[in-house]
Amino acid sequence: MTKFSWSKLMFLTMLIFVLALAACGNDETSNEESPADSDATTEESAETEEGVDEGTEDAEEGTEEGTNGSAESEPKVTEFEPAFPEQTRAPAVVTETELDVEVIVDGLGVSWGMAEFEPNRLLVTQRDSAELLIVNLDEGAVSNPIEGTPEVNNSGQGGLLDVTIAPDFDESRLVFLTFSQDIEGGTVTAVGKGVLSEDEASLEDFEVIFQALPAYDGDLHYGGRIIFDEDGNLFLTTGERSDDPIRERAQDLDAYLGKVIHITQDGEAVESNPFVEDEDALDGIYSYGHRNIQGVDFHPETGDLWIVEFGPQAGDELNIIEPANNYGWPIVSYGIEYTGELINDGISEHEAQGFIEPRYYWDPTSAPSGMAFYDNDAIPEWENNLFIGGLVSSYIARVVIEDDIIVGEERLLTEEGERFRDILVTEDGALIAITDGGMIYNITAAGE
């Protein structure tokens, strides 16, 4: 009887030990995230401002920073590896200068583009209402809408988009606008110009100087940023209109979709453009293979033209633009389809396919929009840094560049919950940001 009881006791003890080990193992497994849980959730919605691109929402919040101390704290959406170590997830940096952040104006509509035409006075576009406003930064005052702006198609991502002034604005008073225009066959990204009247109440003699043909019956991916070069010519960025198969035309030299375009102030192709001698190519094309470019600026030191463009789900790209270069979309991408499917069997490496590698890309998406280099000494540590508005990410990215390599990234105004649409640096060195929520932010060194 004693031997039987001892054996039974040993059996029960071993059984309890095995069950305990199994329970521990189950607990560890249940705490692991499944791949589906850790991926960013995307959803296409015709009711959201930027459709598939800017409807992306990150599923996880509050995860720890990456092992390299990067500014990105969210898990990757894709399994792609960068072509070189500095191509993504740059180390986090922090601005040491104490900053003052002030909301100068609120209550506007979707504010898409802006230009400083006099010290601390901005022209600001309202996308949906097609209004052009004057904002006085010193007083926080907003003018009545300027008369004479063009009719626009404001469905989806369309409307009144970017604004800039002619290099000789003090004499010519010329204002240039981009907008989505209805023509036969659909809509196009258009460029127009008009003269700001002396009383600043109207744009006079407004005329369309360029249309990014072909027209397409859709309301996504207009691109639409414009900037003057040192010769007084315009660079215009366009989107590839998003849908499959129209997006394939980003690779075609007989279409102005998914391109950087170089034109004169009258809308003619610049004579030095790379394809003017090619009978099968449009003369205005400067570079191609782009998805949807909404940020453009020149590096203050090198003079290089930099752009930022939307990827699909992940794969937003920061590129240096050179004439005749092909940047690969939609053949290659560091992103994936919104369905989760691979793009073109998942080819990400650009150079191996004969395309230009991006200097940097984001995974997960940042939904990058307008951008500006900090070409001022008001905040010395910011000199030559690049500032990019984030839409779905709701932050301003500060990008530190050394020899065309991204060596650091900082995310500003992350607690504001705003979709930052465009960035501008004033003559006084203030960083100005406008948002889809109708806010205008003024960021300066404390005490300035």
C-alpha positions as CSV (number, residue, x, y, z in Angstrom):
1,M,0.0,0.0,0.0
2,T,2.8,2.4,0.9
3,K,4.7,1.6,-2.4
4,F,1.5,2.2,-4.4
5,S,0.8,5.6,-2.8
6,W,4.4,6.7,-3.4
7,S,4.2,5.8,-7.1
8,K,0.9,7.6,-7.4
9,L,2.3,10.6,-5.8
10,M,5.3,10.7,-8.1
11,F,3.0,10.3,-11.2
12,L,0.8,13.2,-10.1
13,T,3.8,15.4,-9.4
14,M,5.2,14.7,-12.9
15,L,1.8,15.3,-14.5
16,I,1.5,18.7,-12.8
17,F,5.1,19.7,-13.9
18,V,4.3,18.8,-17.5
19,L,1.0,20.7,-17.5
20,A,2.8,23.7,-16.0
21,L,5.4,23.7,-18.8
22,A,2.7,23.5,-21.4
23,A,0.8,26.4,-19.9
24,C,4.0,28.6,-19.9
25,G,4.5,27.8,-23.6
26,N,1.0,28.7,-24.4
27,D,1.3,32.0,-22.7
28,E,4.5,32.9,-24.7
29,T,2.8,32.1,-27.9
30,S,-0.3,34.1,-27.2
31,N,1.8,37.2,-26.6
32,E,3.3,37.1,-30.0
33,E,1.8,39.3,-32.7
34,S,0.7,37.5,-35.9
35,P,2.0,39.0,-39.2
36,A,-1.5,40.2,-40.0
37,D,-1.7,42.1,-36.7
38,S,1.7,43.8,-37.1
39,D,1.1,45.0,-40.6
40,A,-0.4,48.4,-41.4
41,T,-4.0,48.2,-42.3
42,T,-5.0,49.9,-45.6
43,E,-8.3,50.8,-46.9
44,E,-9.4,52.5,-50.2
45,S,-12.2,55.0,-49.7
46,A,-13.5,57.3,-52.3
47,E,-14.7,59.6,-49.5
48,T,-11.2,60.2,-48.1
49,E,-9.2,63.1,-49.5
50,E,-6.4,61.1,-50.9
51,G,-8.1,57.9,-51.6
52,V,-5.9,54.8,-51.3
53,D,-2.7,56.6,-50.6
54,E,-3.7,58.8,-47.7
55,G,-6.4,56.4,-46.3
56,T,-3.6,54.3,-44.9
57,E,-3.7,53.9,-41.1
58,D,-1.1,52.2,-39.0
59,A,-2.6,49.4,-36.9
60,E,-0.1,49.5,-34.1
61,E,0.8,52.4,-31.8
62,G,3.4,52.8,-29.1
63,T,5.8,50.1,-30.2
64,E,9.4,50.5,-29.3
65,E,11.9,52.2,-31.7
66,G,13.8,50.0,-34.1
67,T,17.0,48.3,-33.1
68,N,19.1,50.9,-34.9
69,G,17.5,53.7,-32.9
70,S,15.5,55.0,-36.0
71,A,12.8,57.6,-35.9
72,E,10.4,54.9,-37.2
73,S,8.7,53.1,-34.3
74,E,6.1,51.1,-36.4
75,P,6.7,47.6,-37.8
76,K,7.5,47.2,-41.5
77,V,4.7,46.5,-43.9
78,T,6.9,44.7,-46.4
79,E,9.8,42.2,-46.4
80,F,12.0,44.1,-48.8
81,E,15.6,44.9,-47.9
82,P,17.1,48.3,-48.8
83,A,19.7,48.6,-51.5
84,F,22.1,50.3,-49.1
85,P,21.9,50.7,-45.3
86,E,21.0,54.4,-45.2
87,Q,18.1,54.0,-47.6
88,T,15.4,53.6,-45.0
89,R,14.8,54.0,-41.2
90,A,17.5,56.6,-40.5
91,P,18.7,57.1,-37.0
92,A,16.5,59.4,-34.9
93,V,17.8,63.0,-34.3
94,V,16.4,65.7,-32.0
95,T,16.4,69.4,-32.5
96,E,18.4,71.0,-29.6
97,T,17.1,74.5,-30.2
98,E,14.1,75.4,-28.1
99,L,11.1,76.0,-30.5
100,D,8.0,78.1,-30.3
101,V,5.0,76.5,-32.2
102,E,2.1,78.9,-32.8
103,V,-1.1,78.4,-34.7
104,I,-1.4,81.6,-36.8
105,V,-4.7,80.7,-38.5
106,D,-7.3,78.0,-38.1
107,G,-10.7,77.3,-39.6
108,L,-9.7,77.3,-43.2
109,G,-10.5,74.5,-45.7
110,V,-8.0,72.0,-47.1
111,S,-5.0,74.3,-47.6
112,W,-2.9,72.8,-50.4
113,G,-0.1,75.2,-51.5
114,M,1.5,78.5,-50.5
115,A,4.0,81.0,-51.6
116,E,5.5,84.0,-49.8
117,F,5.1,87.0,-52.1
118,E,6.0,89.7,-49.6
119,P,7.8,89.3,-46.2
120,N,5.4,87.4,-43.9
121,R,2.6,87.5,-46.5
122,L,1.5,84.3,-48.1
123,L,-0.7,83.3,-51.0
124,V,-2.5,80.1,-49.9
125,T,-4.7,77.9,-52.0
126,Q,-7.9,76.3,-50.8
127,R,-8.2,73.0,-52.7
128,D,-12.0,72.2,-52.6
129,S,-13.3,75.8,-52.9
130,A,-10.8,76.8,-55.5
131,E,-10.0,80.0,-53.5
132,L,-6.8,81.8,-53.4
133,L,-6.2,83.7,-50.1
134,I,-3.7,86.2,-48.7
135,V,-2.5,85.4,-45.2
136,N,-0.7,88.0,-43.1
137,L,1.6,86.0,-40.7
138,D,2.3,89.0,-38.5
139,E,-1.4,89.7,-37.9
140,G,-2.9,86.3,-38.4
141,A,-5.3,88.0,-40.9
142,V,-6.9,86.3,-43.9
143,S,-8.1,88.2,-46.9
144,N,-11.3,87.7,-48.8
145,P,-10.9,85.2,-51.7
146,I,-9.1,86.6,-54.7
147,E,-11.3,86.8,-57.8
148,G,-10.3,85.3,-61.1
149,T,-9.1,81.8,-60.1
150,P,-9.9,79.0,-62.5
151,E,-12.8,76.6,-62.5
152,V,-11.6,73.2,-61.1
153,N,-12.8,69.7,-60.7
154,N,-12.7,69.2,-56.9
155,S,-13.8,65.6,-56.7
156,G,-11.5,63.2,-55.0
157,Q,-8.0,64.6,-54.9
158,G,-8.8,67.4,-57.3
159,G,-9.2,71.1,-56.9
160,L,-7.0,74.2,-56.7
161,L,-3.5,72.8,-55.9
162,D,-0.2,74.6,-55.9
163,V,0.8,78.3,-56.2
164,T,4.0,80.1,-56.9
165,I,5.1,83.5,-58.0
166,A,7.3,84.5,-61.0
167,P,10.9,85.3,-60.1
168,D,10.2,88.9,-61.3
169,F,7.0,89.2,-59.3
170,D,7.8,92.6,-58.0
171,E,7.5,93.9,-61.6
172,S,5.3,91.4,-63.4
173,R,3.0,90.4,-60.5
174,L,2.6,87.0,-62.2
175,V,1.1,84.2,-60.1
176,F,1.1,80.6,-61.3
177,L,-1.4,78.0,-60.2
178,T,-1.9,74.3,-60.7
179,F,-5.3,72.7,-60.7
180,S,-7.4,69.7,-61.9
181,Q,-9.2,70.8,-65.0
182,D,-12.2,69.2,-66.8
183,I,-11.5,68.7,-70.5
184,E,-12.9,66.3,-73.1
185,G,-12.1,62.8,-72.0
186,G,-11.7,63.4,-68.3
187,T,-9.5,65.6,-66.2
188,V,-5.9,66.8,-66.4
189,T,-3.3,68.5,-64.2
190,A,-3.2,72.0,-65.6
191,V,-1.0,75.1,-65.1
192,G,-2.2,78.6,-65.5
193,K,-1.0,82.1,-64.8
194,G,-2.5,85.5,-64.0
195,V,-1.6,89.0,-62.8
196,L,-2.3,89.9,-59.2
197,S,-4.0,93.2,-59.3
198,E,-2.5,96.2,-57.5
199,D,-5.4,96.1,-55.0
200,E,-4.8,92.3,-54.5
201,A,-8.4,91.6,-55.1
202,S,-8.2,89.6,-58.3
203,L,-6.1,87.6,-60.8
204,E,-6.3,89.4,-64.1
205,D,-6.0,87.8,-67.5
206,F,-5.7,84.3,-66.2
207,E,-4.8,81.8,-68.9
208,V,-4.0,78.1,-69.0
209,I,-0.5,77.5,-70.3
210,F,-0.1,73.7,-70.0
211,Q,-2.2,70.6,-69.7
212,A,-0.7,67.2,-68.7
213,L,-2.3,65.0,-71.3
214,P,-3.8,62.6,-71.8
215,A,-7.0,63.3,-70.0
216,Y,-8.3,60.5,-67.7
217,D,-11.8,60.0,-66.2
218,G,-10.6,59.6,-62.6
219,D,-10.0,61.8,-59.5
220,L,-6.7,60.5,-58.1
221,H,-3.0,61.3,-58.4
222,Y,-2.8,64.7,-60.0
223,G,0.7,65.6,-58.5
224,G,0.7,69.3,-59.1
225,R,3.7,70.9,-57.4
226,I,5.5,73.7,-59.3
227,I,8.8,75.4,-58.7
228,F,11.0,77.9,-60.7
229,D,14.5,77.1,-61.6
230,E,17.4,79.6,-61.7
231,D,16.6,80.3,-65.4
232,G,13.0,81.3,-64.7
233,N,11.5,78.1,-66.1
234,L,9.0,75.9,-64.3
235,F,9.3,72.3,-63.1
236,L,5.9,70.7,-62.8
237,T,5.2,67.3,-61.1
238,T,2.4,65.0,-62.1
239,G,0.8,61.8,-60.9
240,E,0.1,58.7,-63.0
241,R,-3.6,58.8,-62.1
242,S,-3.5,55.8,-59.8
243,D,-5.7,53.2,-61.5
244,D,-4.5,50.1,-63.3
245,P,-3.8,50.1,-66.2
246,I,-3.5,53.9,-66.7
247,R,-0.7,54.0,-64.1
248,E,1.5,52.0,-66.6
249,R,1.7,55.2,-68.6
250,A,4.2,56.5,-66.1
251,Q,6.7,54.5,-68.2
252,D,5.5,56.0,-71.5
253,L,7.3,58.9,-73.1
254,D,4.2,59.9,-75.1
255,A,2.2,60.8,-72.0
256,Y,2.7,63.4,-69.3
257,L,1.5,61.1,-66.5
258,G,3.9,60.2,-63.7
259,K,6.5,62.7,-64.8
260,V,8.7,65.7,-63.9
261,I,8.0,68.2,-66.6
262,H,10.1,71.2,-67.5
263,I,8.4,74.2,-69.3
264,T,8.8,77.9,-69.9
265,Q,6.5,80.5,-68.4
266,D,4.4,80.2,-71.6
267,G,4.0,76.4,-71.2
268,E,6.5,75.5,-73.9
269,A,9.1,72.8,-73.5
270,V,12.5,74.0,-72.4
271,E,14.9,73.6,-75.3
272,S,17.5,71.7,-73.2
273,N,15.1,69.0,-72.1
274,P,16.4,65.5,-72.6
275,F,13.8,64.2,-75.1
276,V,13.4,67.1,-77.5
277,E,15.2,65.2,-80.3
278,D,13.2,62.1,-79.7
279,E,10.3,62.0,-82.2
280,D,8.4,59.4,-80.1
281,A,8.7,61.4,-76.8
282,L,7.0,64.5,-75.5
283,D,9.4,67.4,-75.4
284,G,8.4,68.7,-72.0
285,I,9.4,65.4,-70.1
286,Y,12.4,65.8,-67.8
287,S,12.2,62.5,-65.9
288,Y,9.7,59.6,-65.7
289,G,8.6,56.5,-63.8
290,H,7.0,58.4,-60.9
291,R,3.8,57.6,-59.0
292,N,2.5,60.8,-57.4
293,I,4.8,63.6,-56.6
294,Q,3.6,66.2,-54.1
295,G,6.9,67.7,-52.9
296,V,9.7,69.4,-54.7
297,D,12.6,71.7,-53.9
298,F,16.2,72.5,-54.7
299,H,19.0,71.7,-52.3
300,P,20.5,75.0,-51.2
301,E,24.1,73.9,-51.5
302,T,24.2,71.5,-54.4
303,G,21.4,72.9,-56.5
304,D,20.0,69.4,-57.0
305,L,16.3,69.0,-57.6
306,W,14.8,66.7,-54.9
307,I,11.2,65.3,-55.0
308,V,9.1,63.2,-52.7
309,E,6.4,60.9,-54.0
310,F,3.8,58.6,-52.7
311,G,4.5,54.9,-52.7
312,P,1.5,52.4,-52.7
313,Q,1.3,50.7,-49.3
314,A,4.8,51.7,-48.0
315,G,7.6,52.6,-50.4
316,D,7.2,56.4,-50.3
317,E,10.3,57.7,-52.1
318,L,12.7,60.6,-51.8
319,N,14.6,61.1,-55.1
320,I,17.2,63.3,-56.7
321,I,16.0,64.2,-60.2
322,E,18.3,64.1,-63.1
323,P,17.2,64.6,-66.8
324,A,16.1,61.5,-68.7
325,N,16.2,59.2,-65.6
326,N,13.6,56.5,-65.1
327,Y,12.6,56.0,-61.5
328,G,10.9,52.7,-62.0
329,W,7.2,53.0,-61.1
330,P,5.1,50.8,-61.6
331,I,7.7,48.2,-62.5
332,V,9.6,48.3,-59.3
333,S,8.6,49.5,-55.8
334,Y,9.5,49.2,-52.1
335,G,5.8,49.0,-51.4
336,I,3.0,46.6,-52.1
337,E,-0.6,46.8,-53.4
338,Y,-3.3,47.9,-51.0
339,T,-4.7,44.4,-51.3
340,G,-1.4,43.1,-49.8
341,E,-0.4,41.6,-53.2
342,L,3.1,42.1,-54.6
343,I,3.7,44.6,-57.4
344,N,5.2,43.0,-60.5
345,D,6.1,39.9,-58.5
346,G,7.7,41.9,-55.8
347,I,10.7,43.5,-57.6
348,S,12.1,46.2,-55.3
349,E,15.7,46.7,-56.4
350,H,15.7,49.6,-58.9
351,E,19.3,49.6,-60.1
352,A,19.3,46.0,-61.1
353,Q,16.4,46.7,-63.5
354,G,18.0,49.8,-64.9
355,F,16.1,52.3,-62.8
356,I,17.3,54.9,-60.3
357,E,17.3,53.9,-56.6
358,P,15.5,56.3,-54.3
359,R,17.8,58.1,-51.9
360,Y,15.4,57.1,-49.1
361,Y,12.1,55.4,-48.6
362,W,9.5,55.0,-45.9
363,D,8.0,51.7,-44.6
364,P,5.3,52.0,-43.4
365,T,4.0,54.9,-45.4
366,S,4.3,58.5,-44.3
367,A,2.1,59.8,-47.1
368,P,4.5,62.6,-47.8
369,S,3.3,65.9,-49.3
370,G,4.8,69.4,-49.7
371,M,8.4,69.9,-48.7
372,A,11.1,72.6,-48.3
373,F,14.8,72.8,-47.6
374,Y,15.7,75.0,-44.7
375,D,17.8,77.7,-46.5
376,N,18.2,80.1,-43.6
377,D,20.4,80.6,-40.6
378,A,17.7,81.5,-38.0
379,I,18.0,78.0,-36.6
380,P,21.6,77.0,-37.5
381,E,21.3,73.3,-36.7
382,W,18.5,73.1,-39.4
383,E,20.5,74.6,-42.2
384,N,20.1,72.5,-45.4
385,N,17.8,70.1,-43.6
386,L,14.7,69.0,-45.5
387,F,11.2,69.3,-44.0
388,I,8.4,67.2,-45.4
389,G,4.7,67.3,-44.5
390,G,3.2,64.0,-43.6
391,L,-0.5,63.3,-44.2
392,V,-1.7,60.0,-42.8
393,S,1.4,60.0,-40.5
394,S,0.4,63.4,-39.1
395,Y,3.9,64.7,-38.6
396,I,6.5,66.9,-40.2
397,A,9.6,64.9,-41.0
398,R,13.0,66.7,-40.6
399,V,15.5,64.9,-42.8
400,V,19.3,65.4,-42.3
401,I,21.3,64.9,-45.4
402,E,25.1,64.5,-45.8
403,D,26.6,63.9,-49.3
404,D,23.1,62.9,-50.6
405,I,22.8,60.3,-47.8
406,I,20.1,60.5,-45.2
407,V,21.8,60.4,-41.9
408,G,19.0,61.3,-39.5
409,E,15.3,61.9,-39.2
410,E,13.1,63.7,-36.7
411,R,9.3,63.8,-36.5
412,L,7.9,67.2,-35.4
413,L,4.4,68.1,-34.2
414,T,3.4,64.5,-33.8
415,E,0.9,65.3,-31.1
416,E,-1.1,67.8,-33.2
417,G,-3.0,65.1,-35.1
418,E,-2.9,67.2,-38.3
419,R,-2.4,66.2,-41.9
420,F,0.5,68.4,-43.0
421,R,0.0,69.3,-46.6
422,D,2.7,71.9,-47.4
423,I,5.9,73.4,-45.9
424,L,7.5,76.8,-46.5
425,V,10.5,78.6,-45.0
426,T,10.0,82.4,-44.8
427,E,12.7,85.0,-45.5
428,D,12.8,85.4,-41.7
429,G,13.6,81.7,-41.2
430,A,10.2,80.7,-39.8
431,L,9.0,77.2,-40.8
432,I,5.4,77.4,-41.9
433,A,3.1,74.4,-42.3
434,I,-0.4,74.3,-43.7
435,T,-2.8,71.4,-43.1
436,D,-5.9,69.7,-44.5
437,G,-7.6,70.7,-41.3
438,G,-7.3,74.4,-42.3
439,M,-4.5,75.2,-39.8
440,I,-1.4,77.4,-40.4
441,Y,1.5,76.7,-38.1
442,N,4.4,79.0,-37.4
443,I,7.6,77.3,-36.0
444,T,10.5,79.5,-34.8
445,A,13.3,79.5,-32.4
446,A,12.1,80.4,-28.9
447,G,12.3,84.1,-28.2
448,E,12.5,85.1,-31.9
